């Protein structure tokens, strides 16, 4: 593959990447879900992730799909176990406590999805 093909391929990939869904506002019921998500992340999830040198922060919640968008940082970036943390630790905890949550997406600093707990996702 020559450099021109590589640039074209990279641009196509970048233009099709999914961004985190960030609603402009939440209904009162959805706001309760968001508050519960933030509380679970702050009190149950983040402390465990921090024990291994990582961190997790809430980006948004999409009430239409039930997806929670988060950002893993610190030691989680580039860690081979981050997908396991995302699916089993983060999604497992959120889905256990909140019926409205259906999946979790990990986003980079710019809000692009870089990994997902969705089985059908290409990330």
Secondary structure, 3 states (H helix, E strand, C coil): CCHHHHHHHHHHHHHHCCECCCCCCCCHHHHHHHHHHHHHHHHHHHHHHHHCCEEEEEEEEECCCCEEEEEEEECCCCCCCHHHHHHHHHHHHHHHHCCCCCEEEEECCCCEEEEECCCCCCC
